[in-house]
Amino acid sequence: MINEWEDYYKILQVHFMAEPEIIKSAYIRLSKKYHPDVNNSPNAEKKMQKINEAYDTLKDPSLRAQYLIKWMEKYSAFNSTKKDSTQIHQLDFAVEPSKKVLLAYLNCIAKKEYSEAFEFLSDKDKESISQNDFIKWQYLVSEVFELISFQCSLKNIYKDILVNDNVFEIIVELQVQVVEKNELMGRHEEDIFCKNVVFENNQWRIFLGYKEITSFIQKFNQLASLKKIKNKKDGLTSKKLSFALKQGIYNKNEFMLNSTKEQLRFNRYGNKFSIIKCTVSMNSLDSLLKRTSIIKIGKIINSITRDLDVVCKWSDITFVILLPETTENQAWIVVNKLKWILKKDYPKYKFEFLAIEQKNPSIQHIMDNLSLIY
């Protein structure tokens, strides 16, 4: 490689992401045109020298990788519209090769080839994450979220940047769109997140940046346990559960399972949900009339709420209602509607309501605020 800066891609008239065979083909074509034996121009020898220099560099993967870094620095000098000096022009050479690596990694994850996926990780990651832990982590994730399809696109490129106490020559930040099957909720869901691909030791590698993954393993182990509970409950055929489902009134276990699903969606996607607590006071009535009235009140509540809402008879005098995709203000609108209808049908009863929107990563937090002991 010569000391004076030369744009070897321009000399060979190829794209900066050109495959090796394209570069070789361009070299052969230009050699036939500018070789001194066939070209009588006085500049032919000098032109051919530059062509040889360009090809000698770009045909060698190691030399090409080193050259690309310098080429990037020169090329980014023209990108004066970016305020952040660490950002590179988005049409950089790094995009396609980094995307290929990420897509190969995700393909291994989708096929559950976790040992192969581990090999795509950066050396920095491998210092913190063992292969056994990585495989265990990904296996547990797949028990909860099955990767169905994926695609990625460029978000940003950075050079010489510090990330999690590590400095990389180049980092390509790629936005990933996936479709996953949520095993807990039994449906397909879309998600968007970012992954970093780094240029490390002259090759592209996935950089997770985690110092440990024990907490992730514990989290998904708990979620995988919920899946087992769900599968067990889905197989129940007891009369008690069948009656509850036919009436649309869920028991505590079913309510907590559905609430945990909504909590998972909140933690993962930020989907809001609220819970309403309704307490009925009927002090002057005998026990048989109380039970009959509670059954009728439950049917009224169930008929007013949406199909996706979950109504549960929590105790002899308490109902709780899970409202997915509902803010606290929207929940109080439901409360006011319930008050109006229930007071009209049961004017002698006293109804107390409390509505809370979940804003905490633990389902227990909202249950405590509602004074509900499970």
Secondary structure, 3 states (H helix, E strand, C coil): CCCCCCCHHHHHCCCCCCCHHHHHHHHHHHHHHHCCCCCCCCCHHHHHHHHHHHHHHHCCHHHHHHHHHHHHHHHHCCCCCCCCCCECCCCCCCHHHHHHHHHHHHHHHHCCCHHHHHCCECHHHHHHCCHHHHHHHHHHHHHHEEEEEEEEEEEEEEEEEEECCEEEEEEEEEEEEEEEEECCCCEEEEEEEEEEEEEECCEEEEECCCCCCHHHHHHHHHHHHHHHHHHHHHCCCCHHHHHHHHHCEECHHHHHHHHHHHHHHHHHHCCCEEEEEEEEECCCCCHHHHHHHHHHHHHHHHHHCCCCCEEEECCCCEEEEEEECCCHHHHHHHHHHHHHHHHHHCCCCEEEEEEEECCCCCHHHHHHHCCCCC
